[in-house]
């Protein structure tokens, strides 16, 4: 894995955005440090929490933020 400035938090990255819960999108999220917010939907967090019991290596981020939907 290449060194990504800010992946641990406090660098150039503002947040890690998880668009959906498929393994190819969440599989490396455990590399994000506690100082880097992980943005995802509340439903996706609930699904990851439920899956963690059954899916080996399923990571449930603890430093989550929930983006506000855009208003017209």
N, C-alpha and C positions, 0 to 999 in steps of 0.2 A: 504494500500500500504506500503510495507516495505521501510525503509529508504535506499536509494541507494546512496552511497558516490559518489559525483561528478555529480549527476543529475542536480543540480543547476548550475554547471560549476565550474571550478577551482579545481576539485578533481582528482580522478583516471580515469575518463572517458575522452577520447579524442573527441568523437563525438557521437551523436545518429544517427544511420543509418536507414533510412526508405527505405525498399526494394521495396515496392509498396503501392498503396493508399487504400487498403482495410482497413476497420475500425478496424479489429483485429490487424493491424500493426501500425496504426496511432492514435488509440483512446486515448492513454495516452501521446502522444507527447506534449500535453499542459503542462505537469508536468516538462518538461525540462526548466531549467532556461535560461535567456538570455546570460549567459556566456558559454553555451554548444552549439557548432555548431551542426546543423542538416543537415546531408548529404543526398541528394536525387537528382534525375534527374530533369532537367529543365521541361520536359514534365509532370512529376508527380506534380511538383509545380503548373504548369498551370491548371492541372485537379483539384487539391485541391482548388485553387482560384476560379475556375468556380463552383465547387460543394458547396462551402461555402454559396452561395446565397440560395441554395435549401435544404441543409442537415443540420438539426439542430445539433449544437455542433461540426460541422466540424472545426478542428483547422488548420490554415495555419501558419506554422512556419515563423518567421521573421528573424531568425539568421541562414539562410541557406548557405550551401557551396555545390558546385557542383564538385564531384570527376572527375578527369581527366581519360579518358579511358586508359587502358594499351596499350602500343605500343609493337608490336612484336620485 
